[in-house]
Amino acid sequence: MRSTDPIAKTRAWLAEHDPDVLAAVADVDRSLIRESLKQSPLQRLAQSTSQARVYDRLRKRMREKRAVR
């Protein structure tokens, strides 16, 4: 009998095609997720926006360094 549970189907597919993803999911520190969920949605959005800006500046600096070479 085949499972109709979409999560079970996804896990079975990943186990066959990309077991590294399952290992990464198992390695997630769920306490960090719980702490994040204590923040309001607006606070999480602000934090995400701030982190995106950091990544954007880093990406620009890396491009500038490549252009100098």
PDB file of N, CA, C, O and CB in Angstrom:
ATOM      1  N   MET A   1       0.837  -1.175   0.000  1.00  0.00           N
ATOM      2  CA  MET A   1       0.000   0.000   0.000  1.00  0.00           C
ATOM      3  C   MET A   1       0.889   1.248   0.000  1.00  0.00           C
ATOM      4  O   MET A   1       1.857   1.333   0.756  1.00  0.00           O
ATOM      5  CB  MET A   1      -0.956  -0.007   1.218  1.00  0.00           C
ATOM      6  N   ARG A   2       0.550   2.205  -0.851  1.00  0.00           N
ATOM      7  CA  ARG A   2       1.344   3.435  -0.976  1.00  0.00           C
ATOM      8  C   ARG A   2       0.760   4.502  -0.070  1.00  0.00           C
ATOM      9  O   ARG A   2      -0.455   4.594   0.104  1.00  0.00           O
ATOM     10  CB  ARG A   2       1.382   3.935  -2.449  1.00  0.00           C
ATOM     11  N   SER A   3       1.639   5.304   0.502  1.00  0.00           N
ATOM     12  CA  SER A   3       1.220   6.377   1.390  1.00  0.00           C
ATOM     13  C   SER A   3       0.636   7.535   0.590  1.00  0.00           C
ATOM     14  O   SER A   3       1.115   7.856  -0.497  1.00  0.00           O
ATOM     15  CB  SER A   3       2.396   6.857   2.244  1.00  0.00           C
ATOM     16  N   THR A   4      -0.407   8.159   1.143  1.00  0.00           N
ATOM     17  CA  THR A   4      -0.973   9.360   0.529  1.00  0.00           C
ATOM     18  C   THR A   4      -0.493  10.609   1.254  1.00  0.00           C
ATOM     19  O   THR A   4      -0.844  11.726   0.875  1.00  0.00           O
ATOM     20  CB  THR A   4      -2.509   9.300   0.538  1.00  0.00           C
ATOM     21  N   ASP A   5       0.310  10.420   2.293  1.00  0.00           N
ATOM     22  CA  ASP A   5       0.855  11.545   3.054  1.00  0.00           C
ATOM     23  C   ASP A   5       1.903  12.249   2.195  1.00  0.00           C
ATOM     24  O   ASP A   5       2.908  11.638   1.832  1.00  0.00           O
ATOM     25  CB  ASP A   5       1.475  11.066   4.415  1.00  0.00           C
ATOM     26  N   PRO A   6       1.682  13.550   1.855  1.00  0.00           N
ATOM     27  CA  PRO A   6       2.650  14.232   0.981  1.00  0.00           C
ATOM     28  C   PRO A   6       4.033  14.357   1.601  1.00  0.00           C
ATOM     29  O   PRO A   6       5.030  14.345   0.880  1.00  0.00           O
ATOM     30  CB  PRO A   6       2.141  15.606   0.629  1.00  0.00           C
ATOM     31  N   ILE A   7       4.115  14.476   2.911  1.00  0.00           N
ATOM     32  CA  ILE A   7       5.431  14.577   3.554  1.00  0.00           C
ATOM     33  C   ILE A   7       6.171  13.245   3.453  1.00  0.00           C
ATOM     34  O   ILE A   7       7.376  13.216   3.203  1.00  0.00           O
ATOM     35  CB  ILE A   7       5.286  15.000   5.040  1.00  0.00           C
ATOM     36  N   ALA A   8       5.453  12.155   3.648  1.00  0.00           N
ATOM     37  CA  ALA A   8       6.084  10.832   3.522  1.00  0.00           C
ATOM     38  C   ALA A   8       6.557  10.607   2.095  1.00  0.00           C
ATOM     39  O   ALA A   8       7.636  10.058   1.872  1.00  0.00           O
ATOM     40  CB  ALA A   8       5.103   9.712   3.941  1.00  0.00           C
ATOM     41  N   LYS A   9       5.747  11.033   1.129  1.00  0.00           N
ATOM     42  CA  LYS A   9       6.147  10.896  -0.272  1.00  0.00           C
ATOM     43  C   LYS A   9       7.401  11.709  -0.561  1.00  0.00           C
ATOM     44  O   LYS A   9       8.307  11.245  -1.253  1.00  0.00           O
ATOM     45  CB  LYS A   9       5.009  11.336  -1.201  1.00  0.00           C
ATOM     46  N   THR A  10       7.445  12.918  -0.029  1.00  0.00           N
ATOM     47  CA  THR A  10       8.605  13.783  -0.252  1.00  0.00           C
ATOM     48  C   THR A  10       9.848  13.182   0.387  1.00  0.00           C
ATOM     49  O   THR A  10      10.918  13.165  -0.223  1.00  0.00           O
ATOM     50  CB  THR A  10       8.348  15.192   0.308  1.00  0.00           C
ATOM     51  N   ARG A  11       9.710  12.690   1.612  1.00  0.00           N
ATOM     52  CA  ARG A  11      10.857  12.061   2.281  1.00  0.00           C
ATOM     53  C   ARG A  11      11.356  10.843   1.508  1.00  0.00           C
ATOM     54  O   ARG A  11      12.561  10.641   1.362  1.00  0.00           O
ATOM     55  CB  ARG A  11      10.481  11.651   3.710  1.00  0.00           C
ATOM     56  N   ALA A  12      10.421  10.038   1.017  1.00  0.00           N
ATOM     57  CA  ALA A  12      10.814   8.844   0.254  1.00  0.00           C
ATOM     58  C   ALA A  12      11.551   9.256  -1.022  1.00  0.00           C
ATOM     59  O   ALA A  12      12.557   8.647  -1.386  1.00  0.00           O
ATOM     60  CB  ALA A  12       9.568   7.979  -0.097  1.00  0.00           C
ATOM     61  N   TRP A  13      11.050  10.285  -1.695  1.00  0.00           N
ATOM     62  CA  TRP A  13      11.698  10.753  -2.922  1.00  0.00           C
ATOM     63  C   TRP A  13      13.104  11.267  -2.615  1.00  0.00           C
ATOM     64  O   TRP A  13      14.062  10.942  -3.317  1.00  0.00           O
ATOM     65  CB  TRP A  13      10.855  11.862  -3.595  1.00  0.00           C
ATOM     66  N   LEU A  14      13.213  12.079  -1.548  1.00  0.00           N
ATOM     67  CA  LEU A  14      14.527  12.614  -1.177  1.00  0.00           C
ATOM     68  C   LEU A  14      15.483  11.506  -0.764  1.00  0.00           C
ATOM     69  O   LEU A  14      16.668  11.558  -1.094  1.00  0.00           O
ATOM     70  CB  LEU A  14      14.389  13.625  -0.044  1.00  0.00           C
ATOM     71  N   ALA A  15      14.989  10.513  -0.052  1.00  0.00           N
ATOM     72  CA  ALA A  15      15.846   9.403   0.365  1.00  0.00           C
ATOM     73  C   ALA A  15      16.449   8.708  -0.844  1.00  0.00           C
ATOM     74  O   ALA A  15      17.592   8.251  -0.805  1.00  0.00           O
ATOM     75  CB  ALA A  15      15.056   8.397   1.213  1.00  0.00           C
ATOM     76  N   GLU A  16      15.678   8.633  -1.910  1.00  0.00           N
ATOM     77  CA  GLU A  16      16.172   7.980  -3.122  1.00  0.00           C
ATOM     78  C   GLU A  16      17.044   8.895  -3.975  1.00  0.00           C
ATOM     79  O   GLU A  16      18.067   8.464  -4.507  1.00  0.00           O
ATOM     80  CB  GLU A  16      15.011   7.485  -3.945  1.00  0.00           C
ATOM     81  N   HIS A  17      16.640  10.162  -4.106  1.00  0.00           N
ATOM     82  CA  HIS A  17      17.299  11.049  -5.059  1.00  0.00           C
ATOM     83  C   HIS A  17      18.317  12.026  -4.458  1.00  0.00           C
ATOM     84  O   HIS A  17      19.271  12.414  -5.131  1.00  0.00           O
ATOM     85  CB  HIS A  17      16.270  11.821  -5.775  1.00  0.00           C
ATOM     86  N   ASP A  18      18.123  12.417  -3.220  1.00  0.00           N
ATOM     87  CA  ASP A  18      19.043  13.399  -2.617  1.00  0.00           C
ATOM     88  C   ASP A  18      19.090  13.240  -1.093  1.00  0.00           C
ATOM     89  O   ASP A  18      18.563  14.083  -0.367  1.00  0.00           O
ATOM     90  CB  ASP A  18      18.612  14.842  -2.986  1.00  0.00           C
ATOM     91  N   PRO A  19      19.710  12.177  -0.616  1.00  0.00           N
ATOM     92  CA  PRO A  19      19.746  11.930   0.828  1.00  0.00           C
ATOM     93  C   PRO A  19      20.480  13.010   1.621  1.00  0.00           C
ATOM     94  O   PRO A  19      20.280  13.129   2.830  1.00  0.00           O
ATOM     95  CB  PRO A  19      20.393  10.605   1.091  1.00  0.00           C
ATOM     96  N   ASP A  20      21.324  13.796   0.956  1.00  0.00           N
ATOM     97  CA  ASP A  20      22.011  14.885   1.659  1.00  0.00           C
ATOM     98  C   ASP A  20      21.032  15.922   2.181  1.00  0.00           C
ATOM     99  O   ASP A  20      21.263  16.527   3.228  1.00  0.00           O
ATOM    100  CB  ASP A  20      23.025  15.552   0.741  1.00  0.00           C
ATOM    101  N   VAL A  21      19.942  16.130   1.458  1.00  0.00           N
ATOM    102  CA  VAL A  21      18.932  17.084   1.916  1.00  0.00           C
ATOM    103  C   VAL A  21      18.297  16.579   3.211  1.00  0.00           C
ATOM    104  O   VAL A  21      18.098  17.351   4.149  1.00  0.00           O
ATOM    105  CB  VAL A  21      17.847  17.305   0.827  1.00  0.00           C
ATOM    106  N   LEU A  22      17.987  15.314   3.261  1.00  0.00           N
ATOM    107  CA  LEU A  22      17.416  14.758   4.493  1.00  0.00           C
ATOM    108  C   LEU A  22      18.390  14.891   5.660  1.00  0.00           C
ATOM    109  O   LEU A  22      17.980  15.189   6.782  1.00  0.00           O
ATOM    110  CB  LEU A  22      17.039  13.284   4.290  1.00  0.00           C
ATOM    111  N   ALA A  23      19.658  14.675   5.404  1.00  0.00           N
ATOM    112  CA  ALA A  23      20.663  14.814   6.459  1.00  0.00           C
ATOM    113  C   ALA A  23      20.732  16.262   6.929  1.00  0.00           C
ATOM    114  O   ALA A  23      20.873  16.514   8.126  1.00  0.00           O
ATOM    115  CB  ALA A  23      22.048  14.343   5.961  1.00  0.00           C
ATOM    116  N   ALA A  24      20.636  17.207   6.014  1.00  0.00           N
ATOM    117  CA  ALA A  24      20.685  18.622   6.388  1.00  0.00           C
ATOM    118  C   ALA A  24      19.470  18.998   7.219  1.00  0.00           C
ATOM    119  O   ALA A  24      19.594  19.740   8.194  1.00  0.00           O
ATOM    120  CB  ALA A  24      20.765  19.511   5.139  1.00  0.00           C
ATOM    121  N   VAL A  25      18.304  18.499   6.851  1.00  0.00           N
ATOM    122  CA  VAL A  25      17.084  18.792   7.608  1.00  0.00           C
ATOM    123  C   VAL A  25      17.196  18.233   9.017  1.00  0.00           C
ATOM    124  O   VAL A  25      16.778  18.875   9.980  1.00  0.00           O
ATOM    125  CB  VAL A  25      15.843  18.209   6.898  1.00  0.00           C
ATOM    126  N   ALA A  26      17.754  17.053   9.136  1.00  0.00           N
ATOM    127  CA  ALA A  26      17.916  16.436  10.458  1.00  0.00           C
ATOM    128  C   ALA A  26      18.881  17.235  11.324  1.00  0.00           C
ATOM    129  O   ALA A  26      18.819  17.174  12.552  1.00  0.00           O
ATOM    130  CB  ALA A  26      18.413  14.992  10.319  1.00  0.00           C
ATOM    131  N   ASP A  27      19.774  17.984  10.681  1.00  0.00           N
ATOM    132  CA  ASP A  27      20.803  18.734  11.397  1.00  0.00           C
ATOM    133  C   ASP A  27      20.348  20.142  11.803  1.00  0.00           C
ATOM    134  O   ASP A  27      21.104  20.871  12.445  1.00  0.00           O
ATOM    135  CB  ASP A  27      22.044  18.832  10.540  1.00  0.00           C
ATOM    136  N   VAL A  28      19.131  20.524  11.437  1.00  0.00           N
ATOM    137  CA  VAL A  28      18.633  21.868  11.741  1.00  0.00           C
ATOM    138  C   VAL A  28      18.423  22.019  13.239  1.00  0.00           C
ATOM    139  O   VAL A  28      17.858  21.143  13.894  1.00  0.00           O
ATOM    140  CB  VAL A  28      17.319  22.152  10.982  1.00  0.00           C
ATOM    141  N   ASP A  29      18.884  23.141  13.768  1.00  0.00           N
ATOM    142  CA  ASP A  29      18.688  23.445  15.183  1.00  0.00           C
ATOM    143  C   ASP A  29      17.305  24.085  15.332  1.00  0.00           C
ATOM    144  O   ASP A  29      17.130  25.279  15.088  1.00  0.00           O
ATOM    145  CB  ASP A  29      19.824  24.395  15.733  1.00  0.00           C
ATOM    146  N   ARG A  30      16.344  23.280  15.731  1.00  0.00           N
ATOM    147  CA  ARG A  30      14.968  23.759  15.814  1.00  0.00           C
ATOM    148  C   ARG A  30      14.766  24.823  16.888  1.00  0.00           C
ATOM    149  O   ARG A  30      13.782  25.561  16.843  1.00  0.00           O
ATOM    150  CB  ARG A  30      14.047  22.605  16.078  1.00  0.00           C
ATOM    151  N   SER A  31      15.674  24.913  17.845  1.00  0.00           N
ATOM    152  CA  SER A  31      15.558  25.962  18.859  1.00  0.00           C
ATOM    153  C   SER A  31      15.712  27.336  18.209  1.00  0.00           C
ATOM    154  O   SER A  31      15.089  28.303  18.649  1.00  0.00           O
ATOM    155  CB  SER A  31      16.619  25.767  19.974  1.00  0.00           C
ATOM    156  N   LEU A  32      16.542  27.430  17.157  1.00  0.00           N
ATOM    157  CA  LEU A  32      16.683  28.702  16.442  1.00  0.00           C
ATOM    158  C   LEU A  32      15.382  29.080  15.744  1.00  0.00           C
ATOM    159  O   LEU A  32      15.011  30.253  15.698  1.00  0.00           O
ATOM    160  CB  LEU A  32      17.827  28.620  15.418  1.00  0.00           C
ATOM    161  N   ILE A  33      14.698  28.091  15.206  1.00  0.00           N
ATOM    162  CA  ILE A  33      13.408  28.355  14.561  1.00  0.00           C
ATOM    163  C   ILE A  33      12.396  28.827  15.596  1.00  0.00           C
ATOM    164  O   ILE A  33      11.666  29.790  15.361  1.00  0.00           O
ATOM    165  CB  ILE A  33      12.885  27.093  13.835  1.00  0.00           C
ATOM    166  N   ARG A  34      12.351  28.152  16.738  1.00  0.00           N
ATOM    167  CA  ARG A  34      11.401  28.557  17.795  1.00  0.00           C
ATOM    168  C   ARG A  34      11.686  29.975  18.277  1.00  0.00           C
ATOM    169  O   ARG A  34      10.757  30.750  18.503  1.00  0.00           O
ATOM    170  CB  ARG A  34      11.467  27.578  18.989  1.00  0.00           C
ATOM    171  N   GLU A  35      12.960  30.320  18.436  1.00  0.00           N
ATOM    172  CA  GLU A  35      13.310  31.677  18.863  1.00  0.00           C
ATOM    173  C   GLU A  35      12.882  32.706  17.825  1.00  0.00           C
ATOM    174  O   GLU A  35      12.372  33.773  18.167  1.00  0.00           O
ATOM    175  CB  GLU A  35      14.818  31.786  19.120  1.00  0.00           C
ATOM    176  N   SER A  36      13.092  32.381  16.572  1.00  0.00           N
ATOM    177  CA  SER A  36      12.701  33.291  15.506  1.00  0.00           C
ATOM    178  C   SER A  36      11.188  33.511  15.502  1.00  0.00           C
ATOM    179  O   SER A  36      10.718  34.624  15.266  1.00  0.00           O
ATOM    180  CB  SER A  36      13.162  32.750  14.149  1.00  0.00           C
ATOM    181  N   LEU A  37      10.438  32.454  15.761  1.00  0.00           N
ATOM    182  CA  LEU A  37       8.982  32.569  15.741  1.00  0.00           C
ATOM    183  C   LEU A  37       8.428  33.351  16.930  1.00  0.00           C
ATOM    184  O   LEU A  37       7.249  33.704  16.949  1.00  0.00           O
ATOM    185  CB  LEU A  37       8.366  31.197  15.711  1.00  0.00           C
ATOM    186  N   LYS A  38       9.275  33.619  17.918  1.00  0.00           N
ATOM    187  CA  LYS A  38       8.851  34.470  19.032  1.00  0.00           C
ATOM    188  C   LYS A  38       8.781  35.934  18.605  1.00  0.00           C
ATOM    189  O   LYS A  38       8.108  36.744  19.242  1.00  0.00           O
ATOM    190  CB  LYS A  38       9.810  34.314  20.223  1.00  0.00           C
ATOM    191  N   GLN A  39       9.480  36.263  17.522  1.00  0.00           N
ATOM    192  CA  GLN A  39       9.440  37.633  17.005  1.00  0.00           C
ATOM    193  C   GLN A  39       8.146  37.837  16.213  1.00  0.00           C
ATOM    194  O   GLN A  39       7.545  36.885  15.716  1.00  0.00           O
ATOM    195  CB  GLN A  39      10.687  37.928  16.111  1.00  0.00           C
ATOM    196  N   SER A  40       7.744  39.075  16.111  1.00  0.00           N
ATOM    197  CA  SER A  40       6.571  39.381  15.294  1.00  0.00           C
ATOM    198  C   SER A  40       6.948  39.226  13.818  1.00  0.00           C
ATOM    199  O   SER A  40       8.130  39.268  13.474  1.00  0.00           O
ATOM    200  CB  SER A  40       6.037  40.826  15.589  1.00  0.00           C
ATOM    201  N   PRO A  41       5.960  39.048  12.953  1.00  0.00           N
ATOM    202  CA  PRO A  41       6.268  38.965  11.523  1.00  0.00           C
ATOM    203  C   PRO A  41       7.026  40.192  11.020  1.00  0.00           C
ATOM    204  O   PRO A  41       7.921  40.069  10.184  1.00  0.00           O
ATOM    205  CB  PRO A  41       4.987  38.795  10.724  1.00  0.00           C
ATOM    206  N   LEU A  42       6.675  41.360  11.521  1.00  0.00           N
ATOM    207  CA  LEU A  42       7.361  42.576  11.090  1.00  0.00           C
ATOM    208  C   LEU A  42       8.827  42.569  11.535  1.00  0.00           C
ATOM    209  O   LEU A  42       9.705  43.002  10.790  1.00  0.00           O
ATOM    210  CB  LEU A  42       6.644  43.816  11.645  1.00  0.00           C
ATOM    211  N   GLN A  43       9.084  42.083  12.739  1.00  0.00           N
ATOM    212  CA  GLN A  43      10.466  41.983  13.215  1.00  0.00           C
ATOM    213  C   GLN A  43      11.265  40.995  12.364  1.00  0.00           C
ATOM    214  O   GLN A  43      12.421  41.255  12.028  1.00  0.00           O
ATOM    215  CB  GLN A  43      10.496  41.553  14.695  1.00  0.00           C
ATOM    216  N   ARG A  44      10.647  39.860  12.016  1.00  0.00           N
ATOM    217  CA  ARG A  44      11.341  38.872  11.177  1.00  0.00           C
ATOM    218  C   ARG A  44      11.609  39.436   9.788  1.00  0.00           C
ATOM    219  O   ARG A  44      12.662  39.184   9.202  1.00  0.00           O
ATOM    220  CB  ARG A  44      10.516  37.576  11.068  1.00  0.00           C
ATOM    221  N   LEU A  45      10.652  40.202   9.264  1.00  0.00           N
ATOM    222  CA  LEU A  45      10.841  40.822   7.957  1.00  0.00           C
ATOM    223  C   LEU A  45      11.995  41.822   7.998  1.00  0.00           C
ATOM    224  O   LEU A  45      12.833  41.851   7.097  1.00  0.00           O
ATOM    225  CB  LEU A  45       9.548  41.515   7.498  1.00  0.00           C
ATOM    226  N   ALA A  46      12.030  42.636   9.043  1.00  0.00           N
ATOM    227  CA  ALA A  46      13.111  43.620   9.177  1.00  0.00           C
ATOM    228  C   ALA A  46      14.464  42.923   9.278  1.00  0.00           C
ATOM    229  O   ALA A  46      15.439  43.364   8.669  1.00  0.00           O
ATOM    230  CB  ALA A  46      12.881  44.514  10.414  1.00  0.00           C
ATOM    231  N   GLN A  47      14.523  41.848  10.036  1.00  0.00           N
ATOM    232  CA  GLN A  47      15.784  41.108  10.182  1.00  0.00           C
ATOM    233  C   GLN A  47      16.201  40.487   8.842  1.00  0.00           C
ATOM    234  O   GLN A  47      17.376  40.516   8.478  1.00  0.00           O
ATOM    235  CB  GLN A  47      15.644  40.003  11.265  1.00  0.00           C
ATOM    236  N   SER A  48      15.251  39.939   8.132  1.00  0.00           N
ATOM    237  CA  SER A  48      15.547  39.341   6.822  1.00  0.00           C
ATOM    238  C   SER A  48      16.012  40.395   5.827  1.00  0.00           C
ATOM    239  O   SER A  48      16.935  40.158   5.047  1.00  0.00           O
ATOM    240  CB  SER A  48      14.312  38.614   6.272  1.00  0.00           C
ATOM    241  N   THR A  49      15.373  41.555   5.857  1.00  0.00           N
ATOM    242  CA  THR A  49      15.750  42.651   4.961  1.00  0.00           C
ATOM    243  C   THR A  49      17.168  43.115   5.260  1.00  0.00           C
ATOM    244  O   THR A  49      17.959  43.366   4.351  1.00  0.00           O
ATOM    245  CB  THR A  49      14.766  43.828   5.094  1.00  0.00           C
ATOM    246  N   SER A  50      17.472  43.224   6.531  1.00  0.00           N
ATOM    247  CA  SER A  50      18.818  43.631   6.935  1.00  0.00           C
ATOM    248  C   SER A  50      19.847  42.610   6.460  1.00  0.00           C
ATOM    249  O   SER A  50      20.906  42.987   5.956  1.00  0.00           O
ATOM    250  CB  SER A  50      18.897  43.798   8.465  1.00  0.00           C
ATOM    251  N   GLN A  51      19.549  41.335   6.614  1.00  0.00           N
ATOM    252  CA  GLN A  51      20.485  40.296   6.175  1.00  0.00           C
ATOM    253  C   GLN A  51      20.634  40.313   4.661  1.00  0.00           C
ATOM    254  O   GLN A  51      21.734  40.104   4.149  1.00  0.00           O
ATOM    255  CB  GLN A  51      20.014  38.909   6.645  1.00  0.00           C
ATOM    256  N   ALA A  52      19.551  40.558   3.941  1.00  0.00           N
ATOM    257  CA  ALA A  52      19.625  40.637   2.475  1.00  0.00           C
ATOM    258  C   ALA A  52      20.536  41.781   2.045  1.00  0.00           C
ATOM    259  O   ALA A  52      21.276  41.648   1.070  1.00  0.00           O
ATOM    260  CB  ALA A  52      18.217  40.824   1.868  1.00  0.00           C
ATOM    261  N   ARG A  53      20.488  42.900   2.760  1.00  0.00           N
ATOM    262  CA  ARG A  53      21.374  44.030   2.440  1.00  0.00           C
ATOM    263  C   ARG A  53      22.838  43.655   2.652  1.00  0.00           C
ATOM    264  O   ARG A  53      23.705  44.040   1.868  1.00  0.00           O
ATOM    265  CB  ARG A  53      21.017  45.257   3.303  1.00  0.00           C
ATOM    266  N   VAL A  54      23.104  42.905   3.711  1.00  0.00           N
ATOM    267  CA  VAL A  54      24.477  42.444   3.966  1.00  0.00           C
ATOM    268  C   VAL A  54      24.951  41.579   2.803  1.00  0.00           C
ATOM    269  O   VAL A  54      26.065  41.757   2.309  1.00  0.00           O
ATOM    270  CB  VAL A  54      24.559  41.648   5.305  1.00  0.00           C
ATOM    271  N   TYR A  55      24.108  40.642   2.365  1.00  0.00           N
ATOM    272  CA  TYR A  55      24.477  39.780   1.247  1.00  0.00           C
ATOM    273  C   TYR A  55      24.681  40.592  -0.031  1.00  0.00           C
ATOM    274  O   TYR A  55      25.585  40.305  -0.817  1.00  0.00           O
ATOM    275  CB  TYR A  55      23.405  38.709   1.025  1.00  0.00           C
ATOM    276  N   ASP A  56      23.843  41.600  -0.235  1.00  0.00           N
ATOM    277  CA  ASP A  56      23.966  42.437  -1.429  1.00  0.00           C
ATOM    278  C   ASP A  56      25.297  43.188  -1.429  1.00  0.00           C
ATOM    279  O   ASP A  56      25.980  43.248  -2.451  1.00  0.00           O
ATOM    280  CB  ASP A  56      22.794  43.431  -1.513  1.00  0.00           C
ATOM    281  N   ARG A  57      25.664  43.766  -0.272  1.00  0.00           N
ATOM    282  CA  ARG A  57      26.951  44.474  -0.188  1.00  0.00           C
ATOM    283  C   ARG A  57      28.112  43.515  -0.412  1.00  0.00           C
ATOM    284  O   ARG A  57      29.080  43.858  -1.091  1.00  0.00           O
ATOM    285  CB  ARG A  57      27.100  45.170   1.179  1.00  0.00           C
ATOM    286  N   LEU A  58      28.022  42.329   0.149  1.00  0.00           N
ATOM    287  CA  LEU A  58      29.072  41.327  -0.035  1.00  0.00           C
ATOM    288  C   LEU A  58      29.197  40.949  -1.510  1.00  0.00           C
ATOM    289  O   LEU A  58      30.307  40.870  -2.037  1.00  0.00           O
ATOM    290  CB  LEU A  58      28.780  40.074   0.816  1.00  0.00           C
ATOM    291  N   ARG A  59      28.080  40.719  -2.168  1.00  0.00           N
ATOM    292  CA  ARG A  59      28.094  40.369  -3.587  1.00  0.00           C
ATOM    293  C   ARG A  59      28.727  41.489  -4.417  1.00  0.00           C
ATOM    294  O   ARG A  59      29.509  41.216  -5.328  1.00  0.00           O
ATOM    295  CB  ARG A  59      26.667  40.081  -4.081  1.00  0.00           C
ATOM    296  N   LYS A  60      28.392  42.745  -4.108  1.00  0.00           N
ATOM    297  CA  LYS A  60      28.969  43.881  -4.842  1.00  0.00           C
ATOM    298  C   LYS A  60      30.474  43.957  -4.638  1.00  0.00           C
ATOM    299  O   LYS A  60      31.220  44.195  -5.588  1.00  0.00           O
ATOM    300  CB  LYS A  60      28.316  45.197  -4.398  1.00  0.00           C
ATOM    301  N   ARG A  61      30.920  43.758  -3.415  1.00  0.00           N
ATOM    302  CA  ARG A  61      32.366  43.793  -3.144  1.00  0.00           C
ATOM    303  C   ARG A  61      33.100  42.677  -3.876  1.00  0.00           C
ATOM    304  O   ARG A  61      34.201  42.882  -4.386  1.00  0.00           O
ATOM    305  CB  ARG A  61      32.630  43.684  -1.640  1.00  0.00           C
ATOM    306  N   MET A  62      32.498  41.514  -3.926  1.00  0.00           N
ATOM    307  CA  MET A  62      33.143  40.400  -4.624  1.00  0.00           C
ATOM    308  C   MET A  62      33.239  40.694  -6.118  1.00  0.00           C
ATOM    309  O   MET A  62      34.250  40.380  -6.746  1.00  0.00           O
ATOM    310  CB  MET A  62      32.368  39.087  -4.386  1.00  0.00           C
ATOM    311  N   ARG A  63      32.202  41.289  -6.686  1.00  0.00           N
ATOM    312  CA  ARG A  63      32.249  41.658  -8.109  1.00  0.00           C
ATOM    313  C   ARG A  63      33.323  42.708  -8.353  1.00  0.00           C
ATOM    314  O   ARG A  63      34.046  42.637  -9.347  1.00  0.00           O
ATOM    315  CB  ARG A  63      30.878  42.183  -8.582  1.00  0.00           C
ATOM    316  N   GLU A  64      33.433  43.691  -7.448  1.00  0.00           N
ATOM    317  CA  GLU A  64      34.447  44.730  -7.597  1.00  0.00           C
ATOM    318  C   GLU A  64      35.845  44.122  -7.550  1.00  0.00           C
ATOM    319  O   GLU A  64      36.717  44.510  -8.326  1.00  0.00           O
ATOM    320  CB  GLU A  64      34.292  45.798  -6.500  1.00  0.00           C
ATOM    321  N   LYS A  65      36.060  43.180  -6.651  1.00  0.00           N
ATOM    322  CA  LYS A  65      37.374  42.539  -6.554  1.00  0.00           C
ATOM    323  C   LYS A  65      37.699  41.759  -7.813  1.00  0.00           C
ATOM    324  O   LYS A  65      38.846  41.759  -8.258  1.00  0.00           O
ATOM    325  CB  LYS A  65      37.431  41.614  -5.342  1.00  0.00           C
ATOM    326  N   ARG A  66      36.699  41.089  -8.401  1.00  0.00           N
ATOM    327  CA  ARG A  66      36.927  40.361  -9.641  1.00  0.00           C
ATOM    328  C   ARG A  66      37.249  41.297 -10.786  1.00  0.00           C
ATOM    329  O   ARG A  66      38.057  40.969 -11.655  1.00  0.00           O
ATOM    330  CB  ARG A  66      35.720  39.523  -9.988  1.00  0.00           C
ATOM    331  N   ALA A  67      36.616  42.470 -10.792  1.00  0.00           N
ATOM    332  CA  ALA A  67      36.835  43.440 -11.875  1.00  0.00           C
ATOM    333  C   ALA A  67      38.236  44.037 -11.810  1.00  0.00           C
ATOM    334  O   ALA A  67      38.789  44.420 -12.841  1.00  0.00           O
ATOM    335  CB  ALA A  67      35.789  44.560 -11.811  1.00  0.00           C
ATOM    336  N   VAL A  68      38.819  44.124 -10.611  1.00  0.00           N
ATOM    337  CA  VAL A  68      40.142  44.706 -10.418  1.00  0.00           C
ATOM    338  C   VAL A  68      41.216  43.779 -10.956  1.00  0.00           C
ATOM    339  O   VAL A  68      42.246  44.253 -11.436  1.00  0.00           O
ATOM    340  CB  VAL A  68      40.391  45.002  -8.941  1.00  0.00           C
ATOM    341  N   ARG A  69      41.010  42.506 -10.891  1.00  0.00           N
ATOM    342  CA  ARG A  69      42.034  41.530 -11.318  1.00  0.00           C
ATOM    343  C   ARG A  69      42.355  41.631 -12.738  1.00  0.00           C
ATOM    344  O   ARG A  69      43.193  40.879 -13.237  1.00  0.00           O
ATOM    345  CB  ARG A  69      41.607  40.153 -11.036  1.00  0.00           C
TER     346      ARG A  69
END
